[in-house]
Amino acid sequence: MASLDAVTCSMNSEESSARARLETSLQAHSAALLALEALRRRMEDRNNRLQELWRSAQLVLDRIDAPETLQVSALPAPTPDALDQDLRRQVAKEEEKRKAQEDARKKAAAEEEEAKKKAALEEEGRRFAAEQEAKRLAAEEERRKAEEEEEARRRATEEDHEDAKSDNLDFDLYAKATDVELPPDICIKVTSFNVLGLGYCALPGPDLQWSYFSGLMDKLLQDRDADSDEISFVGLQEDVFVLRAGQTWQHHTDSRTHNRFERLSFLDEIFAEHGFTMVSHSVHDGLSTSSHMIIKDPQGGQLEALGAEHHRRLFTELQGDRTCTKPEHVKLGNSMWMKLGTNLTSLAAQAEAITFDTREEATSRRLVEYHMVPSRSAAKVTVQKDGVDIFAASTCHLAGGKFDDRWLLLDDSLVNINDLMLDKFGGSALAAKGAVPAVLFGDTNMKHFKYIDDGVYDAVIMGMLFGTTEKHEIKKLSPAFEGHRNFLMREGDGEKVGDHEVACLEAAGKQPADLAKVYDIEVAGHPGEIDPQAVDALFQRVKKLWRVSDLRNMQLITPSNDKASSCLFGGVIDHIFFKGVTLRDGSYRIDDGNEQAMLKPSSAHKSPFERIRATDHFPVMADFTLHLRQAWLDS
């Protein structure tokens, strides 16, 4: 009985499942029939619309006054497929027409745009041509003015020489009028030597730099000794001066700064042994490294070589295994040493420090860029007999080098700064006493005008500026001058213009980015195309910055040849000016064989700085005769 119930239950379950499947199938069939009916109705509606369209077309054709041969009424009634194809063709024609119109519109717009671009290019070309013509005319006017100024200076120099001859003819009368006993002739020996921080500053040079000076200076002072009627002057540039005890550091040098510093007590004994006394000194700014000293050779006795104990005690800081002083302790400067011959010991020396204060000059001349250039100075001594001036000597170190040049090359109005310095140190300062004979000498960072004008340094300048000596090969600025541009733009990895400098420029209405445009040598709007006017302007500006000539009342000694060199990078930049004395024949020379100062160039040197021993300059010297009973220098 239980088995029967189970069978019955199973059959009922299967019947229910079959009934459910049948109902599902019927529902799907009904849905399909409904869909087919909807499709049939849509097709019927479509066919009715096509028939209506055909009848409308037939009515239109019946109204046409067609030729009898046309037999429009005989046309067969179109099928729905034929009507569908006609519609597609009509739509296709309309689409083709629309595309043609769109293409024509685009073509017209493109032609209009091309015409505008062409007109703009033509306008830019006319504007560029006008600018180039204006630059050319300006350059011609500048050259004309420069030629006129040079001619005026030449005439003024000739007139000054004539005035000097007429105004100072008789030193016998001068001597009698002042009741001063003077020997008939005095020999004046002059030696100029840049000593590059003596090896105690963080400047280029070997660890043993300091030690080379002992033998070098001993030999130099022996050679420049003063006989009975001689005065020997030795002027050192980039000598080292230390802040005096109890004095306050002054970053910017002005006329009050010099006496706050005393000379570093190095080589004093050697000078004293040879009878030389420091008679004048001056300090200046421009030390490219921190204002501290360092012992480069800690094991070799460099610290002990300092004569003053209080100078040795200044080295309290550590820099690796080397000792150094604290910052704000040292400035570079000029020292003037003098030795009098035995017949001239009654003469006296009066010291003076002359300052070219760049901040004052920036204000008075309205040239804010001068504010960025360090102040410079000259150490002057006036030799006197019983209170009467009989001779004056000055030594100086002028502006120059990459730290100064990056400011001075920004405008033509800035490149004559060294002329202004020379005028202050030698022209107006030494002329203040009237006819007193004088010499002025030192590191000028400039080349003699003869060799600049003859183009001797043109290739050097081209290579320095553009990395090539040929104008047609110029592609860009050299890395050094690109660095000047990046300095002003605050770009790249190198040094950047400081906030103080930017504030000074902005106060004067200038922006560093605008000043940096002087280094843009490409044609505006034409990347890669070099502007020859911009190239020539920068080239001529460097030539002016480098050119040193006679002062208005002093004569410049001409180096013996264009191959002569007084410094590491070639050429003569250590110059001697004179007035009222006669240059002795054969006395002018550059001690370029002095290998204690600097080694000769060699392929073995991987860097030019490897040539440095004591310094990067050679001593430059000349002898003069001071004729106290003769007329003024017959130039």
Beta strands, then each sheet from edge to edge (+ up, - down):
strand 1: 185-194
strand 2: 230-243
strand 3: 261-263
strand 4: 277-284
strand 5: 317-319
strand 6: 322-324
strand 7: 330-340
strand 8: 348-356
strand 9: 376-385
strand 10: 388-397
strand 11: 438-443
strand 12: 447-448
strand 13: 547-548
strand 14: 555-556
strand 15: 574-579
strand 16: 582-583
strand 17: 589-590
strand 18: 620-627
sheet 1: 3+ 2- 1- 18+ 16-
sheet 2: 3+ 2- 1- 18+ 17-
sheet 3: 3+ 2- 7+ 4-
sheet 4: 5+ 6-
sheet 5: 8+ 9- 10+ 11+ 15- 14+
sheet 6: 12+ 13+
end
